[in-house]
């Protein structure tokens, strides 16, 4: 076996291959099991060339707990009211970032919080109707924190004018960690044409690479944003589904 987990089966027959599967993976080498993991040659006289050792843990949907060790299928009752509410980005210059998230991506400023003693401000951006937001400042904060999937832009005062400030780590250079957020658009290609006309920096355009129909752009601080539409995402990911 190589370090990539690929075993050469150039000298193995199907029956011997099946026995290997049974011993290696400890699951029945049925034809339906073998079909997705064997690369069959164009000619039946040729031997099987490669085999990727992979065992399906159970039948049923991929998302079932039986197929995902560690997954709790029924969340604890105590977490019933939890929501995914915010992702926080540290930003250098709020003027530049607010322009990008509002003008380029179409988000609205749901709430701004200023902390003078600690010298930082928070800007909560999202796709909500701010016309229905409460007028009372405290209630508007509560309203904002009740909304799903907002972006919290954190500005530490002074970074926008500090010549020594080098920016923040975006998670996509070593050591890698955070990856990206994702935005659903009506049409990926039309959206990217507009982004390009606005001077937005691309990591990947829709037709670059193997995964067609989705793109990655950067915000002013270099954070990656995936762009996709519902017409194409199912096709693009069909083999992985």
C-alpha positions in Angstrom: 0.0 0.0 0.0 1.3 3.4 -0.8 1.1 6.5 1.4 -1.9 7.6 -0.6 -3.8 4.5 0.3 -3.8 3.1 -3.3 -3.1 -0.6 -3.8 -2.0 -2.0 -7.1 -4.2 -4.9 -8.2 -2.6 -5.5 -11.6 -2.1 -9.2 -10.8 -5.3 -9.8 -8.8 -8.5 -11.4 -10.2 -11.9 -10.1 -9.1 -12.3 -13.0 -6.6 -9.0 -12.3 -5.1 -9.7 -8.6 -5.0 -13.0 -9.4 -3.2 -11.1 -11.4 -0.6 -8.7 -8.6 -0.1 -11.6 -6.2 0.4 -13.2 -8.4 3.0 -9.9 -8.8 4.9 -8.8 -5.2 4.7 -12.1 -3.4 5.2 -13.9 -6.1 7.2 -17.1 -5.6 5.3 -18.8 -7.8 2.6 -17.3 -7.4 -0.9 -20.6 -7.1 -2.7 -20.7 -6.0 -6.3 -22.4 -2.8 -5.2 -19.6 -2.1 -2.8 -16.9 -2.8 -5.3 -18.4 -0.7 -8.1 -17.5 2.7 -6.8 -13.9 1.8 -5.7 -12.6 -0.2 -8.6 -11.3 1.4 -11.7 -12.3 -1.0 -14.4 -10.2 -1.2 -17.6 -11.5 -0.6 -21.0 -10.8 -4.2 -22.0 -12.1 -7.1 -19.9 -8.8 -9.0 -20.6 -6.8 -6.4 -18.7 -6.4 -6.7 -15.0 -7.7 -4.3 -12.4 -5.2 -1.5 -12.0 -6.1 0.4 -8.8 -8.2 0.0 -5.7 -8.9 2.6 -3.1 -9.6 1.0 0.3 -12.8 2.5 1.5 -15.5 1.1 3.6 -19.0 2.4 3.8 -19.8 2.5 7.6 -23.5 1.8 7.1 -26.3 2.0 4.7 -28.7 5.0 4.5 -28.1 8.7 3.9 -24.5 10.0 4.2 -25.8 12.4 6.8 -27.1 9.7 9.1 -25.4 9.4 12.5 -24.5 5.8 11.7 -22.3 7.1 8.8 -20.7 9.9 10.8 -19.0 8.7 14.1 -19.4 11.3 16.8 -22.5 12.8 15.3 -25.4 13.2 17.8 -28.5 12.6 15.7 -31.0 14.1 18.2 -29.6 17.3 19.7 -29.9 17.8 23.5 -33.2 19.3 24.4 -31.2 22.1 26.2 -29.9 23.3 22.8 -33.3 23.5 21.1 -33.2 27.3 20.9 -29.7 27.7 19.7 -28.9 29.4 16.3 -25.8 30.1 14.3 -25.8 33.9 14.8 -22.5 35.5 13.8 -19.1 35.1 12.3 -16.5 37.7 13.4 -13.9 39.3 11.1 -11.3 41.7 12.4 -11.0 44.6 9.9 -8.4 47.3 9.3 -10.6 50.1 8.0 -14.4 50.2 8.6 -14.9 52.8 5.8 -13.5 50.3 3.3 -15.1 47.2 4.7 -18.6 48.8 5.1 -18.4 49.9 1.5 -17.6 46.4 0.4 -20.2 44.5 2.4 -23.0 47.1 1.7 -22.3 48.2 -1.9 -20.6 45.1 -3.3 -22.4 42.4 -1.4 -25.7 44.2 -0.7 -25.7 43.7 3.1 -27.2 46.2 5.5 -25.8 47.5 8.8 -28.0 45.9 11.4 -26.3 47.3 14.5 -23.2 49.2 15.5 -21.8 49.0 19.0 -19.0 51.3 20.2 -16.7 50.6 23.2 -14.7 53.8 23.9 -12.9 52.5 27.0 -11.6 49.5 25.1 -11.3 51.4 21.8 -13.1 49.2 19.4 -16.3 49.1 17.5 -18.5 46.3 16.2 -20.5 46.4 12.9 -23.1 43.7 12.4 -23.9 43.2 8.8 -26.6 41.0 7.3 -29.4 40.5 4.8 -32.3 41.7 7.0 -35.0 44.3 6.5 -33.8 47.1 8.8 -37.1 49.0 8.3 -38.6 46.6 10.8 -35.8 47.0 13.3 -36.8 48.5 16.7 -36.0 52.2 17.1 -34.9 51.8 20.7 -31.1 51.2 20.6 -31.1 48.4 23.2 -34.0 46.6 21.5 -32.3 46.9 18.2 -29.3 45.1 19.7 -31.6 42.3 20.8 -33.2 42.2 17.4 -29.9 42.0 15.7 -28.7 39.2 17.9 -31.8 37.2 17.1 -30.9 37.0 13.4 -29.1 34.1 11.7 -25.8 34.2 9.9 -24.7 37.8 10.4 -21.2 39.1 9.9 -19.6 40.9 12.9 -16.9 43.3 11.7 -14.6 44.2 14.5 -12.5 47.4 14.3 -9.8 48.1 16.7 -9.4 51.9 16.6 -6.4 53.2 14.9 -5.5 50.3 12.6 -6.8 52.2 9.6 -4.1 54.9 10.0 -1.3 52.9 11.5 1.6 52.5 9.0 3.0 49.7 11.1 -0.2 47.6 10.9 0.3 44.6 8.6 -3.2 43.3 8.5 -4.9 40.1 9.8 -4.3 36.5 9.0 -7.1 35.3 6.7 -6.7 31.6 7.6 -5.7 30.6 4.1 -1.9 30.9 4.5 0.2 28.8 6.8 -0.7 27.9 9.4 -4.1 27.4 7.8 -7.2 27.5 9.9 -10.4 29.5 9.1 -11.4 29.1 5.4 -14.2 31.2 4.2 -17.9 32.3 4.4 -20.3 31.7 1.6 -22.9 33.9 -0.2 -25.8 32.6 -2.3 -26.4 34.7 -5.4 -29.0 34.5 -8.2 -26.5 33.7 -10.9 -22.8 33.1 -10.2 -21.6 34.2 -13.6 -23.5 37.4 -13.6 -22.5 38.2 -10.1 -18.9 37.6 -10.9 -19.1 39.8 -14.0 -20.4 42.6 -11.7 -17.7 41.9 -9.1 -15.0 42.1 -11.7 -16.4 45.5 -13.0 -16.2 46.7 -9.4 -12.6 45.7 -9.1 -13.1 42.9 -6.6 -10.1 40.5 -6.2 -10.8 36.9 -7.2 -9.2 33.8 -5.7 -11.1 31.6 -8.2 -13.4 32.6 -11.1 -16.4 30.4 -11.9 -14.7 28.4 -14.7 -11.3 28.1 -13.0 -10.2 24.7 -11.7 -12.3 21.5 -11.6 -15.3 22.8 -9.7 -17.1 24.9 -12.3 -19.9 27.3 -11.5 -18.6 28.6 -8.2 -16.2 31.3 -7.3 -14.1 32.8 -4.5 -13.5 36.4 -4.0 -11.7 38.4 -1.3 -13.0 41.1 1.0 -10.7 44.2 1.7 -8.9 42.4 4.5 -8.2 39.3 2.4 -10.9 37.0 3.9 -12.2 34.5 1.3 -15.9 34.5 0.3 -17.4 31.7 -1.7 -20.0 32.7 -4.4 -22.5 30.1 -5.7 -26.1 29.9 -6.9 -28.8 27.3 -6.3 -29.1 26.4 -10.0 -25.6 25.1 -10.2 -24.4 24.0 -6.8 -26.3 20.7 -6.9 -24.6 19.9 -10.3 -21.2 21.0 -9.2 -21.3 18.8 -6.1 -23.3 15.9 -7.5 -20.4 13.4 -7.5 -19.7 14.2 -3.8 -23.3 14.0 -2.7 
